[in-house]
Amino acid sequence: MHDRLRASGMSESDAHDLAHTVISTMEGAELAAQVARSKEPLQIAGKHLARLIALHQ
């Protein structure tokens, strides 16, 4: 994740922070999806992370 963000022109600091945010969010969404037995938490997290990444480009 970090390397792809850097390759897109993002600064080292922003790429580092955003990569951690993405990974942490997806880990939380995965746990929520398992508990709820639903794909919805992953879908919601993915949608909002895509928006967040787009804001940084």
C-alpha positions in Angstrom: 0.0 0.0 0.0 2.7 2.4 1.0 4.7 1.9 -2.1 1.7 2.3 -4.4 0.8 5.6 -2.7 4.4 6.8 -3.0 4.4 5.8 -6.7 1.3 7.9 -7.2 3.3 11.0 -6.0 2.2 11.1 -2.4 4.8 12.4 0.1 6.5 9.8 2.4 4.8 11.0 5.5 1.3 11.0 3.9 1.8 7.6 2.3 3.0 6.2 5.6 0.0 7.5 7.5 -2.6 6.7 4.9 -1.3 3.2 4.5 -1.6 2.6 8.2 -5.1 4.1 8.1 -6.2 1.8 5.3 -4.8 -1.4 6.8 -6.2 -0.6 10.3 -9.6 0.2 8.8 -9.7 -3.0 6.7 -8.6 -5.1 9.7 -11.5 -3.7 11.7 -13.9 -4.1 8.9 -12.8 -7.7 8.5 -13.5 -8.4 12.1 -16.9 -6.7 12.0 -17.8 -8.7 8.9 -16.9 -12.0 10.6 -18.9 -11.2 13.7 -21.9 -10.0 11.7 -21.5 -12.7 9.0 -22.0 -10.0 6.4 -19.9 -8.4 3.7 -21.4 -5.1 4.4 -18.7 -3.8 6.8 -16.0 -4.5 4.2 -18.1 -2.9 1.4 -18.7 0.2 3.5 -15.0 0.5 4.5 -13.8 0.0 1.0 -16.2 2.7 -0.3 -15.0 5.2 2.2 -11.3 4.4 1.9 -11.5 4.9 -1.8 -13.0 8.4 -1.2 -10.3 9.1 1.4 -7.5 8.0 -1.0 -9.0 10.1 -3.8 -8.9 13.2 -1.6 -5.1 12.8 -1.2 -4.4 12.6 -5.0 
